[in-house]
Amino acid sequence: MIVILAALTGAITGGITAKKRGGNRLDIAQYAAGYSLAFIVVGLISTIVIDRILSS
C-alpha cells in the first residue's frame, strides 16, 4: 500500500512541478514518471524497514 500511495503522490507532485515551470504535456508526463519512480524507491525502502521493525 505504501508503494502505491508513494507512486500516486510522486506522479501528482511531478505533474504540478512541471506545470509550474511552464512545461508542455510531454514535460508534465516525464516529470510525473520521474518523480513517481523516485517516490516508489522511497516507499519500497520504507516498507522494508517497517516490515523488519515489526517482525523482530
N, C-alpha and C positions, 0 to 999 in steps of 0.2 A: 504494500500500500504506500509506503513512504516513497518508493521509487516512482510510482505512477504520479503521485502528488508533486514530486520534485520535477518530473518531466513537464507536467502541465504548467507549473509555476515558472519554470525556465523558459518555456515557449512564450508565455504571456509577457514575461519580463523582456525577453529578446525582441519581441514584436513591438512593444512600447518603446524600447530604447531606439530601435531603428527608425520608427516613425517620428520620434522627437528629433532625430538627426537629419530628417528630411529624405529618407530613403524611399525608393520605389518598392513595388510589390516583391520583386526578387530579393532586394536587400532585406526586407522585413522577413521573408521566408528563410533567408540564410542566417540572419541573427537569431530567429526563433529556433532553428535547428541547432545552431552552435550553443546557445545558452541552454537549450534543453539537454544536450549531451553533457555539458558541464554539470548541470544540476543533477542529472542521473548518476554521475560518478559520485557526487557528494552524498546523494540519497542511498546509494548502494553501500558506501563505506559506513554511513551512519546505521544502516540496517544491520550490517555485520557486527558493528560494535555493540549495538543494543542487544542483539542475539547472544553474543558472547557474555555480556554482563548478566543477562537474565538467566542464562543456562548454568552459570557457575555457582 
